Amino acid sequence: MAPSRFSGKAMLAKLKTFTLLGIEAVPVEVEVDVSPSGLPKTLLVGLPEQAVKESTHRVERAMVNSGFQRPECRVVINLAPADLPKEAASFDLPIALGILAGSGQIGTDRFDRYAVVGELALDGTTRPTKGALSMSMAAAAGNNVRGLLVPADSAAEAAVVQSTEVIAISSLSQAVAFLTG
């Protein structure tokens, strides 16, 4: 594997996403800290359920298979608030984007304006997200976001909420292209 393009300085990326509690979407902040100190390892904290814990493996393969580098350093991913249970694989896309930003592979100022949800396949394509309508409603309900990046197969459901700008994403590469302009 080619060496990571990581600059050597610890970097922190923050993204907005949502989790479902029943049928209600609740805001979650994904914080990704990529640091050259310590042994290469990825840690996921913030009360993730099993499907979310497994996301680190899907994310790693999706990144590599999309032409990005897996950082060879310590990566800590925090899903905040920590006391809120996180279920489903819809955290894959925000985690992948956070790792790419935290490792310096992408740069964007759009993370604060768009929430991101989506499960990733190993080849970097997206899979449908459960609760896209609820997440779009939550995005429109004053969660300080302009829009929502969702898998293309869930975009029609999310677009029912006309006040939310819905960006249909078919792959990790498309999400990167949109967020980096």
Phi, psi and chi 1 to 4 in degrees:
 res  aa     phi    psi   chi1   chi2   chi3   chi4
   1 MET       -  139.0  175.7  178.0  -76.7      -
   2 ALA   -67.7  149.3      -      -      -      -
   3 PRO   -64.0  151.1   19.5  -26.0      -      -
   4 SER   -67.0  152.0  170.6      -      -      -
   5 ARG   -86.8   18.3  -70.4  176.3  -99.0  175.9
   6 PHE   -64.0  134.9 -178.0   59.9      -      -
   7 SER   -74.7  -15.2   66.1      -      -      -
   8 GLY   100.7  -15.8      -      -      -      -
   9 LYS   -97.5  144.0  -64.2 -172.3  -39.8 -171.4
  10 ALA   -64.0  134.5      -      -      -      -
  11 MET  -131.5  147.6  -65.0  179.6   68.0      -
  12 LEU  -122.7  131.0  178.0   67.0      -      -
  13 ALA  -119.6  142.7      -      -      -      -
  14 LYS  -128.5  131.3  -66.3 -177.4 -179.7 -174.9
  15 LEU  -130.9  157.8  -66.7   90.6      -      -
  16 LYS  -105.5  139.7  -62.8  173.1 -176.3  174.6
  17 THR  -149.7 -170.6 -169.6      -      -      -
  18 PHE  -139.0  153.6  -64.0   96.2      -      -
  19 THR  -125.2  158.8 -169.2      -      -      -
  20 LEU   -99.1  133.7  -68.2  175.5      -      -
  21 LEU  -117.7   98.1  -73.7  179.9      -      -
  22 GLY    70.2 -119.2      -      -      -      -
  23 ILE  -105.2    0.3   61.2  166.9      -      -
  24 GLU   -92.3  133.8 -179.7 -176.4   -3.9      -
  25 ALA   -90.8  131.9      -      -      -      -
  26 VAL  -119.4  134.4  178.9      -      -      -
  27 PRO   -63.6  141.5   -9.8   18.2      -      -
  28 VAL  -134.9  140.0  171.2      -      -      -
  29 GLU  -103.4  128.7 -176.0  172.2   56.0      -
  30 VAL   -99.4  115.8  177.3      -      -      -
  31 GLU  -109.3  128.6  -61.4  173.8  -51.7      -
  32 VAL  -124.5  118.9  179.7      -      -      -
  33 ASP  -110.5  119.5 -178.3   73.2      -      -
  34 VAL  -111.1  119.6  179.6      -      -      -
  35 SER  -133.4  137.9  173.4      -      -      -
  36 PRO   -74.1  -12.4   28.0  -33.9      -      -
  37 SER   -81.5  146.4   62.7      -      -      -
  38 GLY    86.2  171.3      -      -      -      -
  39 LEU   -72.2  148.6  -64.5  173.5      -      -
  40 PRO   -60.4  120.1  -22.0   31.9      -      -
  41 LYS  -165.7  149.1 -175.1  174.0 -175.7  174.7
  42 THR  -113.8  124.6  -60.3      -      -      -
  43 LEU  -115.5  134.9  -58.6  169.0      -      -
  44 LEU  -119.0  118.9 -179.4   61.4      -      -
  45 VAL  -126.4  164.8  -62.9      -      -      -
  46 GLY   110.9   32.8      -      -      -      -
  47 LEU    63.0   48.2 -153.2   56.1      -      -
  48 PRO   -78.1  140.7   30.4  -34.6      -      -
  49 GLU   -78.2  176.1  -61.8  -68.3  -22.9      -
  50 GLN   -58.0  -44.1 -170.8   61.0   37.4      -
  51 ALA   -61.5  -33.0      -      -      -      -
  52 VAL   -75.6  -39.3  179.5      -      -      -
  53 LYS   -59.3  -37.5  -71.1  178.3 -174.1  174.4
  54 GLU   -72.1  -13.0  -66.3  170.0   -7.8      -
  55 SER   -61.8  -30.0   73.2      -      -      -
  56 THR   -60.2  -35.3   57.7      -      -      -
  57 HIS   -71.6  -43.5  -56.1  -66.2      -      -
  58 ARG   -62.8  -44.0  -74.2 -170.9  -57.8  -86.2
  59 VAL   -61.8  -46.3  163.0      -      -      -
  60 GLU   -57.9  -48.9  175.7 -175.3  -50.6      -
  61 ARG   -68.5  -39.2  -63.3  -41.5  -46.3  153.5
  62 ALA   -62.2  -40.9      -      -      -      -
  63 MET   -62.8  -51.5  -74.2  174.0   27.0      -
  64 VAL   -63.2  -44.3  170.2      -      -      -
  65 ASN   -71.9  -10.5  -69.6  -32.2      -      -
  66 SER   -99.0    4.2  -62.9      -      -      -
  67 GLY    94.4    7.7      -      -      -      -
  68 PHE   -97.3  169.6  -61.2  102.6      -      -
  69 GLN  -101.0  140.5  -59.5  -68.2  -40.2      -
  70 ARG   -83.8  122.4 -179.1  176.8   64.5   87.4
  71 PRO   -64.0  133.3   -2.1    5.3      -      -
  72 GLU   -93.3   62.7  -64.8  -67.9  -29.0      -
  73 CYS  -154.5 -172.4   44.0      -      -      -
  74 ARG   -83.8  127.8 -172.5  173.8 -135.9   40.9
  75 VAL  -122.8  121.8  177.9      -      -      -
  76 VAL  -114.8  124.7  178.1      -      -      -
  77 ILE  -114.0  121.6  -56.8  156.8      -      -
  78 ASN  -113.3  128.8 -178.8   39.7      -      -
  79 LEU  -105.7  105.9  -55.0  175.6      -      -
  80 ALA  -107.6  142.0      -      -      -      -
  81 PRO   -77.6  145.5   26.0  -30.1      -      -
  82 ALA   -66.7  -26.4      -      -      -      -
  83 ASP   -84.6   -2.0   61.4  -13.8      -      -
  84 LEU   -95.1  120.6  179.3   69.1      -      -
  85 PRO   -63.0  137.5  -14.4   24.3      -      -
  86 LYS  -113.7  122.5  -77.6   66.5  165.9 -155.4
  87 GLU  -120.3  165.5  -62.2  178.4    0.0      -
  88 ALA    78.4  165.2      -      -      -      -
  89 ALA   -93.9   11.2      -      -      -      -
  90 SER   -70.8   -1.0   63.4      -      -      -
  91 PHE   -87.2   -9.8  -67.5   98.3      -      -
  92 ASP   -54.4  -53.0  -69.6    1.2      -      -
  93 LEU   -63.7  -47.3 -172.3   56.0      -      -
  94 PRO   -64.3  -34.6   11.0  -19.9      -      -
  95 ILE   -65.4  -46.0  -72.4  171.6      -      -
  96 ALA   -60.2  -46.0      -      -      -      -
  97 LEU   -63.9  -37.8  -68.3  166.7      -      -
  98 GLY   -64.3  -40.8      -      -      -      -
  99 ILE   -65.4  -42.8  -68.9  171.4      -      -
 100 LEU   -62.5  -42.1  -67.8  174.2      -      -
 101 ALA   -70.8  -43.7      -      -      -      -
 102 GLY   -65.4  -27.0      -      -      -      -
 103 SER   -93.0    3.9   63.2      -      -      -
 104 GLY    79.2   11.4      -      -      -      -
 105 GLN   -79.5  -24.4  -64.9 -178.2   63.9      -
 106 ILE  -136.0  154.9   65.3  170.1      -      -
 107 GLY  -132.4  135.4      -      -      -      -
 108 THR  -156.5  151.9 -178.0      -      -      -
 109 ASP  -109.8   11.2   60.7   -8.0      -      -
 110 ARG   -90.8   -7.8  -68.1 -175.2  171.3 -176.2
 111 PHE   -59.4  -32.6  -77.9  163.2      -      -
 112 ASP   -79.6  -11.5   59.8  -18.2      -      -
 113 ARG  -105.1  -14.6  -65.2 -174.5  -58.4 -136.1
 114 TYR  -130.8  133.6  -68.6   89.7      -      -
 115 ALA   -86.9  153.7      -      -      -      -
 116 VAL  -131.6  131.2 -179.6      -      -      -
 117 VAL  -137.1  150.5  -62.9      -      -      -
 118 GLY   154.8  139.3      -      -      -      -
 119 GLU   -88.1  144.3  177.8 -179.0   -8.9      -
 120 LEU  -110.4  138.7  -69.6  171.6      -      -
 121 ALA   -82.2  166.2      -      -      -      -
 122 LEU   -62.6  -24.5  -62.0 -178.7      -      -
 123 ASP   -86.8    2.0   65.1   -1.8      -      -
 124 GLY    94.0   -2.3      -      -      -      -
 125 THR   -80.0  159.5   58.3      -      -      -
 126 THR   -94.2  156.5   57.7      -      -      -
 127 ARG  -119.7  156.1  -66.7 -161.8  165.3  121.2
 128 PRO   -55.4  149.8  -20.4   29.3      -      -
 129 THR  -111.5  129.4  -64.0      -      -      -
 130 LYS   -71.8  139.1  -69.2 -179.0 -177.1  174.6
 131 GLY    81.6   23.1      -      -      -      -
 132 ALA   -60.5  -36.0      -      -      -      -
 133 LEU   -64.7  -47.1  174.8   59.2      -      -
 134 SER   -61.3  -38.9  -65.0      -      -      -
 135 MET   -68.5  -38.0  -67.1  176.6 -173.3      -
 136 SER   -66.4  -39.7 -174.8      -      -      -
 137 MET   -62.8  -42.2  -69.4  167.9   59.0      -
 138 ALA   -65.8  -38.6      -      -      -      -
 139 ALA   -61.7  -37.6      -      -      -      -
 140 ALA   -77.0  -18.1      -      -      -      -
 141 ALA   -89.8   37.5      -      -      -      -
 142 GLY    82.9   36.6      -      -      -      -
 143 ASN   -98.3   26.3  -78.2  -60.2      -      -
 144 ASN    55.3   38.3  -62.0  -37.2      -      -
 145 VAL  -128.2  148.3  -67.4      -      -      -
 146 ARG   -85.5  -32.7  174.9  177.0  166.9 -177.9
 147 GLY  -158.7 -174.7      -      -      -      -
 148 LEU  -138.1  124.1 -178.3   65.3      -      -
 149 LEU   -88.7  122.5  -84.3   71.8      -      -
 150 VAL  -134.2  155.9  -62.6      -      -      -
 151 PRO   -56.4  143.2  -26.5   35.8      -      -
 152 ALA   -54.2  -35.9      -      -      -      -
 153 ASP   -70.5  -11.4  -68.8  -20.0      -      -
 154 SER  -111.2   -0.9  -58.0      -      -      -
 155 ALA   -65.9  -39.4      -      -      -      -
 156 ALA   -62.3  -40.2      -      -      -      -
 157 GLU   -64.1  -44.8  178.7 -175.4  -22.0      -
 158 ALA   -67.9  -32.3      -      -      -      -
 159 ALA   -72.8   -7.0      -      -      -      -
 160 VAL   -58.9  -32.2  168.9      -      -      -
 161 VAL   -84.1  101.1 -178.8      -      -      -
 162 GLN   -69.3  -20.4  -65.2  179.6    0.5      -
 163 SER   -84.3   -2.4   58.1      -      -      -
 164 THR  -105.4  128.1  -59.6      -      -      -
 165 GLU   -75.6  114.9 -180.0 -176.9   -7.8      -
 166 VAL  -102.2  124.5  175.0      -      -      -
 167 ILE  -108.8  112.3  -51.0  -60.7      -      -
 168 ALA   -79.3  126.1      -      -      -      -
 169 ILE  -121.6  128.2  -59.1  -60.8      -      -
 170 SER  -100.0  -12.0  -64.1      -      -      -
 171 SER  -159.9  165.4   67.0      -      -      -
 172 LEU   -59.3  -41.2  174.0   58.8      -      -
 173 SER   -62.0  -39.1  -63.9      -      -      -
 174 GLN   -65.9  -39.2  -82.4 -171.4   -2.6      -
 175 ALA   -62.8  -44.1      -      -      -      -
 176 VAL   -61.1  -44.4  167.7      -      -      -
 177 ALA   -60.7  -43.0      -      -      -      -
 178 PHE   -66.1  -48.6  171.8   77.8      -      -
 179 LEU   -68.8  -25.7  -70.2  167.8      -      -
 180 THR   -96.0    3.3   59.5      -      -      -
 181 GLY    87.0      -      -      -      -      -
